[in-house]
Amino acid sequence: MATHSRQLFHACFILISILIGSLLDQLKQSYANVIRGLYIDIALFSLLPLSFFVTVISLPVRHNLEGSTQSGQPKDTVALL
């Protein structure tokens, strides 16, 4: 009888270990997705100041390239030879 209860205990222990292992694997996968999403969010938010800086710097350059003055004539004209 003692060997039967010992075998039953080992079988239950193995089943519980398998269940805990599968639950831990599912938690690890879901946390990996959450962490991956956080890394993507951090990367995108770190690009926001850079894009703002590029936009602010490019505004005067864009205005100079368009070259409109109050008379409607371009500021910078290139003489064609």
C-alpha positions in Angstrom: 0.0 0.0 0.0 2.9 2.3 0.8 4.3 1.9 -2.7 0.9 2.6 -4.3 0.6 5.9 -2.4 4.2 6.8 -3.2 3.5 6.2 -6.9 0.3 8.2 -6.7 2.3 11.0 -5.0 4.9 11.0 -7.7 2.3 11.0 -10.4 0.5 14.0 -8.8 3.9 15.7 -8.3 4.8 15.3 -12.0 1.3 16.5 -13.1 1.5 19.6 -10.9 5.1 20.3 -12.1 3.9 20.1 -15.7 1.0 22.4 -15.0 3.2 24.9 -13.2 5.7 24.8 -16.0 3.1 25.4 -18.6 1.7 28.3 -16.6 5.1 29.8 -16.1 5.8 29.5 -19.9 2.5 31.3 -20.7 3.4 34.0 -18.2 6.8 34.4 -19.7 5.4 34.7 -23.2 2.8 37.3 -22.2 5.4 39.3 -20.3 7.7 39.0 -23.2 5.0 40.6 -25.4 4.4 43.3 -22.8 8.1 44.1 -22.5 8.5 44.0 -26.3 5.6 46.5 -26.6 7.3 48.7 -23.9 10.5 48.7 -25.9 8.6 49.8 -29.0 6.8 52.5 -27.1 10.1 53.8 -25.6 11.7 53.8 -29.0 8.8 55.7 -30.6 8.6 58.3 -27.7 12.4 58.8 -27.9 12.0 59.7 -31.6 9.4 62.4 -30.8 11.9 65.1 -29.6 14.1 64.3 -32.6 11.3 64.7 -35.0 10.2 67.9 -33.3 13.7 69.3 -33.5 14.1 68.4 -37.2 10.7 70.1 -37.9 11.6 73.3 -36.0 15.0 73.4 -37.7 13.6 72.7 -41.2 10.9 75.4 -41.0 13.2 78.4 -41.7 15.1 76.4 -44.3 11.8 75.5 -46.0 10.8 79.1 -46.0 14.1 80.2 -47.5 13.8 77.5 -50.2 10.3 78.6 -51.1 11.8 82.1 -51.3 8.7 84.2 -51.4 9.0 87.9 -50.6 6.3 90.4 -50.1 6.4 91.4 -53.8 5.8 87.8 -54.9 9.2 87.5 -56.5 11.7 84.8 -55.4 14.4 85.9 -53.1 17.2 83.9 -54.6 17.3 83.7 -58.3 20.0 81.8 -60.2 21.1 83.3 -63.5 21.2 80.8 -66.2 24.2 81.1 -68.5 
